[in-house]
Amino acid sequence: MLARLVATRFLEIRQALRLTPQASRSFSTSLNHHIDTADNNPDLPWEFSAANKEKKYYLTIHPTTSNQQLFLC
């Protein structure tokens, strides 16, 4: 009888904790913070390479639904 009571209380606690929406997101904001460095910041000049220009061209002429299929080939 005591074991059944403990099991039901444990199940109720697990279900109550599962319903909190913040539990799965509590640590996500600290991982998405960009820190500028000398070689990685928005002020650096850059250009597309020849391979990236080709990919950009194919992305502009194909619909967005086929982009994933395009790069699998």
Secondary structure as UniProt FT lines:
FT   HELIX           2..18
FT   TURN            21..27
FT   HELIX           29..32
FT   TURN            38..39
FT   TURN            42..43
FT   HELIX           50..61
FT   HELIX           64..66
FT   HELIX           67..72
//
